[in-house]
């Protein structure tokens, strides 16, 4: 029965934290605004939800996803690189080279220019 006590304590802590977040949201909501507003604790949004973004943000998002995927694949690789050996190192450098080609392409297209 001891393992269940720890699991129930964790479940109770999680439920208390969720209730606390909802209570804080209700406490900090601006007066006179609908409680069912989607964000800002019931505050009024500053712009429309489907407002247009500049196209450069899409390119920046894709470059971020490339770096994000690099980290997602490097962590499991780091755990098994010693057991697999040099083959894993060569494969990871091939993967990084492929990502570098994508970053160089984005750089050539001007994705990193902010002006």
Buried (B, 14 or more C-beta within 10 A) or exposed (E): EEEEEEEEEEEEEEEEEEEEEEEEEEEEBEEEEEEEBEEBBBEEEEEEEEEEEEEEEEBBEEBEEBEEEBEEBBEEBEEEBEEEEEEBEEEBEEBEEEBEEEBEEBEEEEBEEEE
